[in-house]
């Protein structure tokens, strides 16, 4: 019933436990397609050590996570495609719950579940509060600032990719959010509030965040604009403005000012847009000061949460 696609790149410390969490599923009808994306550590070697006929391991030159996922989609032979990143863990009933959801709510474009975000000293649950098809999906998305989907606890019928296309391979940030939004703009989204996956938050440094190519993401999201769907457009604006703030702090004002102009239509992101406008008119030394304050605040919060947990 399920083809499980695992994109793999330099996760030698995680991949064994990730694959084992699939093999430990209570629902037995699945295959596993591990797509190594040019790993330079022992990831591929470890993946090939599994002796199970349901596992197929593919190796390709490095092309990014979207490229690996798309390769796995093309190799899939089952009725539904499930995705699992190489450093995440499914709980034993994940596939069983997905099968139950599919049988109870047929014809949806996305099936998803709740998950636990492990972040340093905290475990944070994320889940939509009720089971079933989310009515007015983008209104709820904007309300909770969450797509109710994660790249490691989502199931999609392959014909959906035939209609909407696969993951954008020229984007290296936000490609999964973009994909869920694109599918949700054409199909219903069905969820269960049950927590069925554990996700390890990868703490990116402040410099890493500033060095992302955010403008590609803004342009990508902008392509989903639909005048008939105001809440979809507000979600697009939310992510575009959020990322433009990062570019403004980086003093990449040509990008951040273009986002300010292109997403001026927003009516529900007024505070965030006001902050962007202030940054766009702040001299470079002022933005550097804000960066320093932001960095110090992040360090302080991390240490505070650690003390609280202790």
C-alpha positions as CSV (number, residue, x, y, z in Angstrom):
1,X,0.0,0.0,0.0
2,X,2.8,2.5,0.9
3,X,6.1,3.4,-0.8
4,X,8.3,5.1,1.8
5,X,10.7,7.6,0.3
6,X,13.7,8.4,2.4
7,X,16.1,11.1,1.0
8,X,19.6,10.5,2.4
9,X,22.5,12.8,2.6
10,X,25.3,12.5,5.3
11,X,23.1,11.1,8.1
12,X,25.4,8.2,9.1
13,X,24.4,8.7,12.8
14,X,20.7,8.6,12.2
15,X,19.8,6.5,9.1
16,X,19.8,3.1,10.9
17,X,17.3,4.2,13.5
18,X,15.1,5.9,10.9
19,X,14.9,2.8,8.7
20,X,14.4,0.6,11.7
21,X,11.4,2.8,12.7
22,X,9.8,1.9,9.4
23,X,10.6,-1.8,9.7
24,X,8.9,-1.7,13.2
25,X,5.6,-0.6,11.8
26,X,2.5,-2.6,12.8
27,X,1.2,-2.2,9.2
28,X,3.2,-4.6,7.0
29,X,2.3,-3.5,3.4
30,X,5.1,-1.2,2.5
31,X,8.4,-0.8,0.5
32,X,11.2,1.5,1.4
33,X,13.0,3.5,-1.2
34,X,16.2,5.0,0.2
35,X,17.7,7.6,-2.1
36,X,21.3,8.5,-1.3
37,X,22.0,11.9,-2.6
38,X,25.8,11.7,-3.0
39,X,26.7,11.3,0.7
40,X,30.3,11.7,1.6
41,X,30.1,9.8,4.9
42,X,29.1,6.2,5.7
43,X,25.3,6.8,5.1
44,X,25.1,4.7,1.9
45,X,27.1,1.9,3.4
46,X,24.9,1.7,6.5
47,X,21.7,1.8,4.4
48,X,23.0,-1.1,2.3
49,X,23.5,-3.2,5.5
50,X,19.8,-3.9,5.9
51,X,18.8,-7.3,4.7
52,X,15.1,-7.0,4.0
53,X,13.4,-7.5,0.5
54,X,11.2,-4.5,1.1
55,X,14.2,-2.2,1.1
56,X,15.7,-0.7,-2.1
57,X,18.7,1.6,-2.0
58,X,19.4,4.0,-4.8
59,X,22.5,6.2,-5.2
60,X,22.7,9.4,-7.3
61,X,24.9,12.4,-7.6
62,X,24.1,15.2,-5.1
63,X,21.2,17.3,-6.3
64,X,19.5,18.4,-3.1
65,X,16.6,17.0,-1.0
66,X,14.0,17.8,-3.7
67,X,15.9,16.0,-6.3
68,X,16.2,12.9,-4.0
69,X,12.5,13.0,-3.2
70,X,11.5,13.3,-6.8
71,X,13.8,10.3,-7.7
72,X,12.1,8.3,-4.9
73,X,8.7,9.2,-6.2
74,X,9.6,7.9,-9.7
75,X,10.8,4.6,-8.2
76,X,7.7,4.0,-6.1
77,X,5.5,1.0,-6.9
78,X,2.8,1.2,-4.2
79,X,-0.6,3.0,-4.1
80,X,0.5,5.8,-1.8
81,X,3.8,7.6,-1.2
82,X,5.0,8.4,2.4
83,X,8.0,10.6,3.1
84,X,10.4,10.3,5.9
85,X,13.6,12.3,6.4
86,X,16.7,10.4,7.3
87,X,17.0,11.8,10.8
88,X,13.4,11.4,11.9
89,X,11.5,8.6,13.6
90,X,8.0,7.1,13.0
91,X,6.1,5.7,15.9
92,X,5.0,2.1,15.3
93,X,1.4,2.9,14.3
94,X,2.1,5.6,11.8
95,X,1.3,3.6,8.6
96,X,-1.6,1.9,10.3
97,X,-3.1,5.2,11.2
98,X,-2.5,6.6,7.7
99,X,-4.3,3.5,6.2
100,X,-7.2,4.1,8.6
101,X,-7.4,7.8,7.6
102,X,-7.3,6.9,3.9
103,X,-10.1,4.4,4.3
104,X,-12.2,6.9,6.3
105,X,-11.6,9.9,4.1
106,X,-10.8,8.8,0.5
107,X,-9.8,11.1,-2.3
108,X,-7.7,13.6,-0.4
109,X,-4.4,15.0,-1.7
110,X,-2.6,15.0,1.6
111,X,-2.9,12.8,4.7
112,X,-0.9,13.8,7.7
113,X,-0.5,13.4,11.5
114,X,0.7,15.2,14.5
115,X,4.4,15.0,15.6
116,X,6.8,15.9,18.3
117,X,9.5,18.5,17.7
118,X,12.6,17.8,19.8
119,X,14.4,21.1,20.4
120,X,17.3,21.0,22.8
121,X,15.7,20.5,26.2
122,X,12.1,20.6,25.1
123,X,9.6,18.4,23.3
124,X,6.9,20.4,21.5
125,X,3.8,18.7,20.1
126,X,2.4,19.9,16.8
127,X,-1.0,18.7,15.7
128,X,-4.4,20.0,14.3
129,X,-6.9,19.6,17.2
130,X,-9.4,17.4,15.4
131,X,-9.4,14.5,12.9
132,X,-10.8,14.7,9.4
133,X,-10.7,17.0,6.4
134,X,-9.7,20.5,7.3
135,X,-12.4,22.9,6.2
136,X,-11.1,26.2,4.8
137,X,-7.6,24.9,5.0
138,X,-5.7,28.1,4.4
139,X,-7.8,30.0,6.9
140,X,-6.8,27.5,9.5
141,X,-3.2,27.5,8.2
142,X,-3.1,31.3,8.8
143,X,-4.7,31.0,12.2
144,X,-2.2,28.5,13.5
145,X,0.7,29.6,11.3
146,X,1.2,25.9,10.5
147,X,0.5,23.8,7.4
148,X,-0.3,20.8,9.7
149,X,2.1,18.8,7.6
150,X,5.7,17.8,8.1
151,X,8.0,16.3,5.4
152,X,8.3,13.2,7.6
153,X,4.6,12.5,8.5
154,X,2.8,13.0,5.2
155,X,1.2,10.6,2.7
156,X,0.3,11.6,-0.8
157,X,-1.2,9.6,-3.7
158,X,1.2,9.5,-6.7
159,X,-1.5,10.9,-9.1
160,X,-1.3,14.2,-7.2
161,X,2.3,14.7,-8.3
162,X,1.2,13.9,-11.9
163,X,-1.2,16.8,-11.7
164,X,0.7,19.4,-9.7
165,X,4.3,18.4,-10.5
166,X,7.0,17.3,-8.2
167,X,9.2,19.2,-5.7
168,X,11.0,22.2,-7.1
169,X,14.7,21.2,-7.5
170,X,16.0,24.8,-7.9
171,X,14.9,25.8,-4.4
172,X,16.8,24.8,-1.3
173,X,14.6,26.4,1.4
174,X,10.8,26.2,1.8
175,X,10.4,23.6,-1.0
176,X,8.3,21.3,1.2
177,X,6.0,24.2,2.5
178,X,5.5,25.3,-1.1
179,X,4.6,21.7,-2.1
180,X,2.0,21.3,0.6
181,X,0.5,24.7,-0.3
182,X,0.4,23.8,-4.0
183,X,-1.4,20.5,-3.3
184,X,-3.8,22.0,-0.8
185,X,-4.8,24.7,-3.3
186,X,-6.3,21.8,-5.4
187,X,-7.0,19.0,-3.0
188,X,-8.5,18.4,0.4
189,X,-6.2,17.9,3.4
190,X,-7.0,15.2,5.9
191,X,-5.3,15.0,9.3
192,X,-5.3,13.1,12.6
193,X,-4.3,14.8,15.8
194,X,-2.5,11.6,16.9
195,X,1.2,12.1,17.5
196,X,3.0,9.7,15.2
197,X,6.4,11.0,14.4
198,X,9.4,12.5,16.2
199,X,11.4,15.3,14.6
200,X,14.8,16.6,15.7
201,X,15.0,20.3,15.2
202,X,18.2,21.3,13.4
203,X,19.4,24.5,15.1
204,X,20.7,26.7,12.2
205,X,23.0,29.5,13.2
206,X,22.0,33.1,12.7
207,X,24.6,33.4,9.9
208,X,23.2,30.3,8.2
209,X,19.7,31.9,8.2
210,X,21.0,35.1,6.8
211,X,22.9,33.3,4.0
212,X,19.8,31.5,2.6
213,X,18.6,32.4,-0.9
214,X,15.3,33.7,0.4
215,X,14.4,35.5,-2.8
216,X,13.9,32.2,-4.7
217,X,11.5,31.2,-2.0
218,X,9.5,34.4,-2.2
219,X,9.2,34.1,-6.0
220,X,8.3,30.4,-5.6
221,X,5.5,31.1,-3.2
222,X,4.3,34.1,-5.2
223,X,3.6,31.7,-8.1
224,X,0.7,30.2,-6.0
225,X,-1.2,33.5,-5.8
226,X,-4.9,33.1,-6.6
227,X,-7.3,36.1,-6.5
228,X,-10.1,33.7,-5.6
229,X,-8.4,32.5,-2.4
230,X,-7.7,35.4,0.0
231,X,-6.4,33.2,2.8
232,X,-4.0,31.4,0.5
233,X,-2.6,34.8,-0.5
234,X,-2.2,35.8,3.1
235,X,-0.3,32.6,3.9
236,X,1.9,33.4,0.9
237,X,2.5,36.9,2.2
238,X,3.3,35.6,5.7
239,X,6.2,33.4,4.5
240,X,7.4,35.9,1.9
241,X,7.5,38.8,4.4
242,X,9.0,36.6,7.1
243,X,11.9,35.7,4.8
244,X,12.2,39.3,3.5
245,X,12.9,40.4,7.1
246,X,15.9,38.1,7.1
247,X,17.1,39.7,3.8
248,X,16.6,43.2,5.2
249,X,18.7,42.3,8.2
250,X,21.3,41.1,5.8
251,X,21.1,44.5,4.2
252,X,20.0,42.9,0.9
253,X,17.5,45.8,0.5
254,X,16.8,45.2,-3.2
255,X,15.2,41.9,-2.3
256,X,13.4,43.0,0.8
257,X,12.1,46.2,-0.8
258,X,10.7,44.2,-3.7
259,X,8.9,41.9,-1.3
260,X,7.5,44.9,0.5
261,X,6.1,46.2,-2.8
262,X,4.9,42.9,-4.2
263,X,3.1,41.8,-1.1
264,X,1.6,45.2,-0.1
265,X,-1.8,43.6,-0.6
266,X,-1.7,41.9,2.7
267,X,-4.3,42.8,5.3
268,X,-3.6,40.2,8.0
269,X,0.2,40.5,8.2
270,X,0.2,44.2,9.2
271,X,2.7,44.0,12.1
272,X,5.1,41.9,10.2
273,X,4.9,44.2,7.2
274,X,5.4,47.2,9.4
275,X,8.6,45.7,10.8
276,X,9.8,45.0,7.3
277,X,9.1,48.6,6.3
278,X,11.1,49.9,9.3
279,X,14.1,47.6,8.4
280,X,14.0,48.7,4.8
281,X,14.4,52.3,5.9
282,X,17.0,51.6,8.6
283,X,20.7,52.3,7.8
284,X,23.1,49.3,7.6
285,X,24.6,50.0,11.0
286,X,21.2,49.9,12.5
287,X,20.4,46.5,11.0
288,X,23.8,45.2,12.3
289,X,22.8,46.3,15.8
290,X,19.4,44.5,15.4
291,X,21.3,41.4,14.3
292,X,23.5,41.6,17.5
293,X,20.4,42.0,19.7
294,X,18.6,39.1,18.0
295,X,21.7,36.9,18.3
296,X,22.1,37.7,22.0
297,X,18.4,37.2,22.6
298,X,18.5,33.7,21.0
299,X,21.4,32.7,23.1
300,X,19.7,33.9,26.3
301,X,16.5,32.1,25.5
302,X,18.4,28.8,24.8
303,X,20.2,29.1,28.1
304,X,17.0,30.1,30.0
305,X,15.1,27.0,28.7
306,X,18.0,24.8,29.7
307,X,17.9,26.2,33.2
308,X,14.1,25.8,33.4
309,X,14.3,22.1,32.3
310,X,17.1,21.4,34.9
